[in-house]
Amino acid sequence: MLKEFGPNIWIADGPTVTATAGFHYPTRMAVIRLANSDLVLWSPTALTDDLCAEVETLGAVRYLVPPNSLHHSFLGDWQRVYPDARVCAPPGLREKRNDIRCDADFSDRPIAAWAGEIDHAIMWGNRITTEVIFFHRQSGTAIFTDLIQQFPRGWFRGWRALVARLDLMTAAEPTVPRKFRAAFTNRRAARESLRRILAWPTEKVIIAHGPPITHHGQAFLRRAFRWLAEKG
């Protein structure tokens, strides 16, 4: 179930979930092991006994990370099983899920417990959601949630297939859907966030909804965000 993606980082694909207007999305989580063997679970998927058992062979679950205010469906289940794990909340989550205990809030400052191992950048300025982007230094991996997507042709049917095509959700390469592009109402703030992201020496990219990028990650990100980097 867990697949090694690089040194001290694994991914696991979860079940398909139904979002607004009946669009179906695959789910994916990442597990990062820190130098002290503490585990950071990014975007936890549906909890199962088998998945828990696999995760626990890697280390101790210490941090649960919903990376934006849309990826929280299974968070409460993980918190019940691992009550001592700290939940690091992205902007907007506290208001949306008052049933979840949030122990810390992401800001532009680094997380002290991860310093030197995981960097993050908050992608400010979007109406839909404010996403926290991760960078795992040891593996050179950037981790995105909804800002970059790619679904295979045939994933959606009927009118949803047409919408997905027009939204660039089924483009030839993973990219930022048009709805997210239009939702950046503060592009100055978004460009500053992007500047930080593009400064990372990214080799690989994990995305929640689409195939991972395993080579030349920084060049890939520059292509995906070219529309934002350009003035206008």
C-alpha positions in Angstrom: 0.0 0.0 0.0 2.8 2.4 0.9 5.2 3.1 -2.0 8.7 4.5 -1.4 9.1 7.7 -3.4 12.5 8.6 -2.2 14.7 8.6 1.0 12.4 8.8 4.0 9.2 9.7 1.9 6.4 7.4 0.9 3.0 7.7 -0.8 -0.2 5.8 -0.5 -3.2 6.0 -2.8 -6.6 6.0 -1.1 -10.2 5.6 -2.3 -11.9 7.8 -4.8 -14.1 10.5 -3.2 -17.0 12.6 -4.7 -16.7 16.4 -4.6 -18.9 19.2 -5.7 -21.3 18.5 -8.6 -20.5 14.8 -8.6 -16.9 15.1 -9.7 -14.8 12.0 -8.6 -11.3 12.5 -7.3 -8.6 10.0 -6.4 -6.9 10.5 -3.1 -3.2 10.3 -2.1 -1.3 10.8 1.1 2.4 11.2 1.7 4.4 10.1 4.7 7.7 11.8 5.6 10.0 10.4 8.2 12.1 13.0 10.1 15.6 12.4 11.3 14.3 11.5 14.8 11.9 8.9 13.3 8.8 11.1 13.9 6.3 10.9 11.0 4.6 13.7 9.2 1.4 12.6 7.4 0.4 14.9 4.6 -3.2 14.8 3.4 -4.2 11.6 5.3 -6.4 9.3 3.2 -9.1 6.9 4.5 -7.8 5.1 7.6 -7.6 1.4 7.5 -6.0 -1.1 9.9 -3.5 -2.2 7.2 -2.5 1.3 6.4 -2.0 2.1 10.1 0.1 -1.0 10.5 2.3 -0.1 7.6 2.7 3.5 8.7 3.7 2.4 12.2 6.6 0.3 10.9 8.2 3.5 9.7 8.1 5.5 13.0 5.8 7.4 15.3 2.9 9.4 13.9 3.5 12.9 15.4 2.1 15.3 12.8 -1.1 15.3 10.8 -1.2 17.8 7.9 -4.3 18.8 6.0 -2.6 20.9 3.3 -5.6 23.1 2.4 -9.2 23.6 3.6 -10.5 21.1 1.1 -8.5 18.0 2.2 -9.8 17.2 5.6 -12.4 14.4 5.1 -10.4 11.7 7.0 -8.6 13.9 9.4 -10.9 13.2 12.4 -10.4 9.5 12.0 -6.6 9.8 12.2 -6.8 12.1 15.1 -8.9 9.7 17.1 -6.5 6.8 16.5 -3.4 9.1 17.1 -4.7 11.6 19.7 -1.1 12.7 20.5 -0.3 13.7 17.0 -0.3 17.4 16.4 -2.6 18.8 13.7 -1.0 21.7 11.7 -3.9 23.7 10.2 -3.8 25.6 6.9 -5.7 28.9 6.6 -9.5 28.4 6.7 -9.6 24.9 8.3 -10.4 26.0 11.8 -13.5 27.8 10.6 -14.6 24.9 8.5 -14.0 22.0 11.0 -14.6 23.1 14.5 -14.8 19.4 15.4 -11.1 19.0 14.7 -8.5 19.9 17.4 -5.9 22.1 15.7 -2.7 22.4 17.6 -0.8 24.9 15.3 -1.5 27.1 12.3 0.7 27.4 9.3 2.2 30.8 8.7 5.1 32.0 6.5 7.5 31.1 9.4 9.1 27.6 9.3 7.9 24.8 11.6 10.7 24.5 14.2 10.4 20.7 14.6 11.0 20.3 10.8 13.6 22.9 10.3 16.2 21.8 7.8 14.1 18.8 6.7 10.8 20.2 5.4 10.2 23.6 4.0 6.8 25.0 3.2 5.2 28.0 1.4 1.7 29.2 1.6 0.2 30.0 -1.7 -1.7 33.2 -0.8 -4.3 35.1 -2.8 -6.7 32.4 -4.0 -10.5 32.6 -3.4 -11.1 28.8 -3.5 -8.5 27.7 -1.0 -5.2 28.6 0.5 -2.8 25.8 -0.1 0.4 24.9 1.8 3.1 23.6 -0.5 5.7 21.3 1.0 9.3 20.7 0.1 11.1 17.6 1.4 14.8 18.5 1.2 16.3 15.0 1.4 14.4 13.7 -1.6 14.1 17.0 -3.5 10.3 16.6 -3.6 7.7 19.4 -3.8 4.2 18.3 -2.7 1.1 20.0 -4.1 -2.6 19.2 -3.4 -5.2 20.8 -5.7 -3.2 23.6 -7.4 -1.8 21.1 -9.9 -4.0 18.3 -11.4 -4.1 15.9 -14.2 -6.8 13.2 -14.8 -6.6 10.6 -17.5 -8.8 10.9 -20.5 -12.0 9.0 -19.8 -11.9 9.6 -16.1 -14.9 11.8 -16.3 -18.0 11.1 -18.4 -20.7 13.3 -20.1 -20.8 17.0 -19.3 -18.2 16.5 -16.6 -15.7 15.4 -19.2 -16.3 18.6 -21.2 -15.9 20.7 -18.1 -12.7 18.9 -17.1 -11.2 19.4 -20.6 -12.0 23.1 -20.7 -10.7 23.5 -17.1 -7.3 21.8 -18.2 -7.9 19.0 -15.7 -7.2 16.5 -18.5 -4.4 18.4 -20.2 -1.4 16.6 -21.7 0.7 17.5 -18.7 -0.3 18.2 -15.1 -1.1 21.9 -14.7 -3.1 24.5 -12.7 -6.8 24.2 -13.6 -8.4 27.3 -15.1 -10.8 27.7 -12.1 -7.8 28.0 -9.7 -6.1 30.5 -12.1 -9.1 32.7 -12.2 -9.5 32.5 -8.4 -6.1 34.2 -7.8 -7.5 37.6 -7.0 -4.2 38.8 -5.3 -1.6 37.9 -7.9 1.1 39.9 -6.3 0.9 37.8 -3.1 0.7 34.6 -5.3 3.8 35.6 -7.2 5.7 36.1 -4.0 4.7 32.7 -2.9 5.7 31.2 -6.2 9.1 32.9 -6.0 9.8 31.0 -2.8 8.6 27.7 -4.4 10.7 28.1 -7.5 13.8 28.7 -5.4 13.6 25.2 -4.1 15.9 22.7 -5.9 13.0 20.6 -6.8 13.7 17.3 -8.6 10.4 15.5 -8.1 6.8 16.6 -7.5 3.9 14.7 -5.8 0.4 15.9 -6.6 -2.8 14.6 -4.9 -4.7 14.3 -8.2 -2.4 13.1 -10.9 0.8 11.2 -11.7 3.9 12.1 -9.8 6.7 13.9 -11.6 10.0 12.0 -11.1 12.5 14.1 -13.0 13.3 17.8 -13.7 10.7 19.0 -11.1 11.7 22.6 -11.1 11.4 22.9 -14.9 8.0 21.3 -14.6 6.8 23.8 -12.0 8.0 26.7 -14.1 5.9 25.4 -17.0 2.9 24.8 -14.8 3.0 28.3 -13.3 4.2 30.2 -16.4 0.9 31.9 -16.7 1.3 33.4 -13.1 4.9 34.3 -13.4 4.2 36.5 -16.4 2.9 39.9 -15.6 -0.7 40.8 -16.3 
